[in-house]
Amino acid sequence: MAKTSTKILFVWNKFFLITICLLMVSCASLQPKLEQPGVKVAGLQLLPAQGFSQPIEVSLLISNPNDRDLSLRGISYTIGIENFDLLSGVSNELPVLTAYKETPVKVVVTANVLQLVKLLEHFGRNGIREEVNYNFSAKLDFSAWLPALRVNEKGAIPLVQKRK
């Protein structure tokens, strides 16, 4: 009798484990495949200083290449110049990203004074070139059913107009 109940318990545990694995695989396949939104930095505006902190309003254009509107719960972002992460911030007051459109988004960032000092030291040692490299990275957090997306954009800002 004890052998039979042990076998039944073993079979039941195996069945339970297989069922859990199948449920997990089927739930993973239900997540919709999303294309990564594109982010462009459209402008920067200095806001009134607050003590030693200098807030800056960053205007972004976020393009949604997907066939559905995307509701954002929040965004965290960092803007760097010459590989120094100078500006960062978070926001949860965001518009819905309309399908197949560019949505203007304004966020406020604060400057990292230590990184700014390091950047100035870098320019003092190496000089300022005709263009400065920048990078923008963000984590876009959607509803509980969609995975968070990470966006990374890099580019160069020309500091000198090229002669024709």
Secondary structure, 3 states (H helix, E strand, C coil): CHHHHHHHHHHHHHHHHHHHHHHHHHHHHHCCCCCCCEEEEEEEEECCCECCECEEEEEEEEECCCCCCECCCEEEEEEEECCEEEEEEEECCCCCECCCCEEEEEEEEEECHHHHHHHHHHHHHHCCCCEEEEEEEEEEECCCCCCCEEEEEEEEEECCCCCC
